């Protein structure tokens, strides 16, 4: 497997799909340093602390499911196209990738002390498995959002992002994608034990596809490639006082989630004059639902907090499953995080999605840094 570095994002703007940016990002623990008992804590930091303890900030920062979807859509397109062109039997095809992800988040408190600006930078380095269609490459993404904490239980966020992706189709060609868009989020802890985290994105993208069509001949196809992505998670929090089976000093987070993505592909002519949109038409739908169980140790700043994750995931729609059909996944992972004064936080984690038919898998190692200013 080859590794190709992502192209660094240098312009602020507005979002993409193609690769998966999975993994566990910042913050199930408080990321604010409350200081001595009784010390005043700005409303934004108090709310951030509360939402983090409820497990909602993890869903906000975490792009595990979003990234898995982007990789599966990109891999599915190339696999369907290759199978149609090569004449290989479907049984020859499998999908797999290993990603190394390096996200950083910088949070800037605004003068009203009830809102923040988040600047997020993420690099993803993807290594495809040595199957008939192997995708290697990377992506760089920049997020810029305004976060408003309406009360200690509620946060809303709106902003934009920009992304550049380069994927090498091993031995066949390459895919480049440039996209910008908008993203909105809502976090709400609506009861003592439950909260909801919802996310929606729309990206306007342009994909450049180059495929070797013969000795010295390359097919090139440029087209609009837009995406609507939605996701919602119902997240619980239970401690030993709530459920005796939960160890003292740990918090148990049951999670029920669902996502849906629709891709809109422009019909354009390639350099041979052939007009087409996507490999299955001008529109592609992909959706999953999942149930996760996550256990995390609650610790004071300066101490490592381990966590473990197990779960199940089900595809309820996939327009690109005609070659590789893998609707059910086991999900498992583990990691550890440490928080320092004033909300500086580092986390390292591993997550794997394993198809139960043995046709597809994806895994990620993530190292995340979050800093407050």
N, C-alpha and C positions, 0 to 999 in steps of 0.2 A: 504494500500500500504506500502511496506517495502522500506527502503532506505539502500543501501549498498555503502560504501565508495570506491572510486577508488584506485587502486594500484599505488603508487607514482612512477613516472618515474625517474630512477636514472642514466641512461646511455645516452650519446649523440649518435645520429645516424641518421637513415634515415626513413615511414608513416602509416593509417588504415581506414576502414569504420564501421560498426556495430552501433555506437551511434550517435546521432546528437549533434553537438556542436554549437548551434545556438546562435543568439543574436547579439547585436550590440557591436562590439569592438571599438578600438580607432579610432577617429579622422576625423571628418569633419572640425574641426576648426584647426587653425594653432597650431602646437605643439612645435614651436620654439619661444623663447622670443627674439624678434628682438631688444629690447633695445631702446635707444633714437633714434630719427629720424636722419638718416645719418650714424648711426653706422654700421660698416661692418658686414655682415651676411655671414657665410660660405656657399658655393654653395649648399651643401647637405641640410642645414637647410632652405635656401631660397626656394629650390625646394620642400622640404617637406611641407613648409608653403603653397606654391601655390597649390600643389596637394591635400592638405587637404581642402583648401577652395573650390576646384573644386568638392569635394565629392568623389574623387578617392581613397583616403587612407581608407575611411570607407569600400569600397568594398574589398580592400586588406586585412585589418584586420578582417573583418566581416566573420564569418563562419556560418551564419544563414542558407543559402540554402544548403551548404555542409553538415552541421549537420542534417538538416531535411532529406536529401537524405539518409544518413547513417542509421538513425533510421528507416525510412520507408523500406529500403532494409532488415535490420535485422528483423524487426517486420513482414514483409511480408513472409520471409522464414519460420519463426516459425509458423505463422498463417496457411500457406498452408500445412505445415507438420502436424500440429495438426488436421486440418480439415480432411485430408486424413486418419489419424490414428483413430480418434475418431468417425467418422461418424456423427458428429453434422451437422445440417443444416447450410448453409452459413449465413442465417439470424441471427444466434446467435452471429456472430462475429462482433466486432468493435475494433478499435485501438485508443489508446491515451497515451500521456506521458507528464509529467511536469518535466522540467530540471532546475537545479540550476547550473550556470556556473561561474567559477572564473578564468578568464584569466589574465595573466600578460605579459607585453612585455618590454624588456630592449633593448634599442638602443644605440650602441656604435659607436661614430664618429671615423673614421680612419684618419691617418695623412694627407692623400691627401685632406681631407675636402670635397670630392665629393662622398664618399661612407660610408656605415655603416654596422655593423653586428647586426642582430636582433636575440635575444634569447627569445623565447616564451615558456611559461609554462601555461598549461591549465588543470584544473580539472573540470570534468562534473559529476554531481550527478543526476541520472535519476530515476524517480518514475513513473512506469507504471500505467495506469488506471485499475480499477478492472473489466476487461473484461475476456473472456475465456482464452486468452493468454496474461499474464501480465509479462512484462520485467522490472525488477528493477536492478540497478547496477551502474556502473560508468566507466570512462575512464581517463587515464592520458596521456598527449601528450606533447612532447618536439619538438620545431621547432628551427632550426639553419639555417639562411639565410644570404647571402651576398647581400646587396642592393647597386646598382650603379645608381646615378642620372646623366644622360647624359646631361641634360640641365634642366632649370626650369620647363619644361612641360613633362619630360619623366623620368621614373624609370624602371629599370629592376632588377629582383631578382632571385637568384638561390640558392638552398640549399637542406637540407634533414630534415627528421623528424622521430621520433620513437613514437610508441603508444602501450599501453597495455589496454585491455578492459576486464571487467568481467561483465557478465549479468546473473542474476538469472531468470530462467523461472519458475515463481511462481508455486510451487506444482508439477513441472515436471522434472527439471534438471537445467543445466547451460551451458553457452557459454563463452569460453575464446578465446581471439584473441591477437596475438602479431604480429606487423608489422613494417616494415621500408620501406622508399622509398625516392623519390625525388620530389621536387616541384619547378616550375618556374612561374614567374609573369611578366606582362608588364603593366605599367600604362602610358597613353598618353593623354594629353590634346591637342587635335588637332585643336580646334577652340575656340573662345571667350566663347561660351556657352556649348560646348560638349567635352566629353572625353570618353575613353574606358579603362576598366580594364579587363584583361584576366588572367586566371589561369589554370594551368595544373598540375596534380599529377599522379604519378604511385606508387602504394604500393605493396610490396611483403609480404603476410601475411600467417599465420598459424592459423587455427581455430580448437579448441578442443571442441567437443560437447558431453555432457553427458545427457542421457535421461533415466528416470525410465521406464523400459520395463515390470515390474511386481514386485511382492513382493520379495525384495532382489536381483533383477536383474537389471543391468544397461547397456544400450547400449552406447558404446563409439565410436566416429568417429573423427579421426584427418585427416585434409586435407589442401592442399594449397588453399589459398583464396586471389587472387590478384585482384587489381582494377585499372582501368584507369578512372580518373575524369577530366573533362574539364568544364570551365565556362567562360562566357564573359558577361559584362554589358556595355551598352551605358548609360552614366550618364550626365544629364544636370545641369546647374546652372543658375538660374534667380533671379534677385532682383527687388526691386520696380521700379528702373529706366528702367528695361526691360519689366516688366509686372505690370501694375498699381494695379492689385488685390493682389500682394504680399505685405504684410505689411512692412512698413519701418523698417529696421534693421533685417529683416529675409531673408533667402535664400531658394528658392524652387528648389528641386532636382527631376525632373522626371527621372525614370529609366526603361529601357527595358533590360531584361536579359534572358539568356538561359544556360542550363547545360545539360551534358550527362555523364552518368557513365556506364561502362561495367565491369562486374565482371567475372573472370575466375576461375572456381572451379575444383580442381583436383579430378579425380576419384580414390578413395581408398576404401579399405575394412574396415568395422567396426569390433568390437571384436567378432561378430558372423559370420564373413566371407562374409558378403553381400557387394558387390562392388556398389558404387554409387558416384555421384558428387553432384550436387545441387538438390533442390526439383523440379526444372523444367528443369534440364539438366546442362551441363558443362558451360553454358554462360547465364548471366542475363544482360538485358539492362534496364536502367531507365533514363528518361529525362523529364525535365520540362522547361516551359517558363513563364515569369512573367512580369508584369507592376506594378511599385510602384510609389507613390507620397509621397515625404517626405519634411517636412517643419521644418526648424531649425532656432533658433534665433542666430544671430552672436553677441558675447559679448567679452569684454576685459578680459584678464587673471584675475582670482580671482572672477569672476562672473559666476553664474549658467546659462547654456544655455539649455532651454527645446527643445524637438523635438517631432513630431508626424509622424506616418506612416500609410498609407492605401494602399491596393493593391489587385491584383488578380493574381492567379497562376494556370497554366494548365499543367497536365501531358500529354505529347504527346507519351510516350512509358512507359510501366511498365509490365515486364514479370511476376510479382508476384501479379497481381490483380485479380486472379481467385476466391478469397474468399471475400476479402474486396475491393470493387471497388469504388474509390473516386478520380475522375480525376480533380475536380475543387475546388479551395480553395480561401476563402477571407483571406487577410493578414492585420493585424493591430497591431500597437504598439505605445509606448510612452517611453520617457526617459528624462534624464537630464545629462549634463556633466559639468565639471569645469576644467579649465586649470590653472596651476600655473607657476611660473617662470621657464625658461629653459626647457619648454616642458613637465613637469610632468602633467599628465592628468588622471582624474578619471571619469568614466561614469557608470551609472546604467540605465538599460533599460528592458523593457518587450515587447516580441513579441509573437503573436499567429497566427497559421495557422489553419483555421477552414474549414473543408470539407463541401461543400454546400449540400451534400446528408446526412450529419450527421453520416457518417461511420468512419471518422478519424479526429483527431485533435492533434496538438502538440504545446506546449508553453514553453517559457524559460524566466527565470529571470537571468540577467547577470550583474555582477559587475566587471568592467575592470580597471586595473591600467597600465598606460604606463609611462615609465621613460626614459629620455635621459641622456647619460653620455658623 
